[in-house]
Amino acid sequence: MATPLASPILRCLLLLLIAFPSHPRATAAAGPAPLSSSPFDAALGKLQTRIGYAFGAPDLLRRAMTHASYSRENGRALAVLGLAAAQSAAALGTLAADNDAAASAVSRRASEAASEAACAAAGTHVGIPAIVRVASRTSASAAPVICGALRALIGAVAVDANSTDAAVEVFWKLHVLTAASAAATAAM
Ligand SMILES: *[C@@H]1O[C@H](CO)[C@@H](O)[C@H](O)[C@H]1NC(C)=O
């Protein structure tokens, strides 16, 4: 190493480079945020794998999976966004497939996709009843609870990604998975 070029200044720079690596996140050697500190957090980890989306801000996911009966910090506001994103995805899907689709058809598809039946089925399929936090007198497997949590999940993805595109992707993925599983069940 000791070349004539190794002036004190160069040596200083070298020391700085060693002390402060150019990739500051390399110091996060502990790996991903501790998401397995409780059964709830472990379930949130699995949920992210199932929906194929990893949250940058896991608090959003935590909030989405919290019913209003459990905490004032809950997923209701996120669910408003999730519902709008689901309707928009279904309306776009209909018009993308057929530019000439009638307003009534677009409207019907949008309300079907966002219906309580559809979202409760998708939410159940992805395991929400076993994850969502509710007060002891509230049933985590009631359709409105599952549905609210699923919509909040879609909304949380949109906020986390700062884009409804990511949310719409998760929405379609859940729909396709749920439809496939319903078809498989019907075939048995
Ligand atoms: C979110 O996206 C909008 C529109 O692209 C952008 O203007 C805004 O700065 C973004 N916000 C954050 C927090 O990244």
The ligand as a Gaussian input file, in Angstrom:
#p B3LYP/6-31G(d) Opt

LIG

0 1
 C      -46.037000      11.404000      -3.960000
 O      -46.279000      11.511000      -5.321000
 C      -46.567000      12.808000      -5.763000
 C      -46.972000      12.736000      -7.229000
 O      -46.078000      11.956000      -7.975000
 C      -45.338000      13.680000      -5.525000
 O      -45.594000      14.992000      -5.964000
 C      -45.027000      13.668000      -4.036000
 O      -43.849000      14.391000      -3.783000
 C      -44.868000      12.254000      -3.543000
 N      -44.756000      12.265000      -2.102000
 C      -43.841000      11.571000      -1.453000
 C      -43.875000      11.664000       0.027000
 O      -43.011000      10.884000      -2.033000

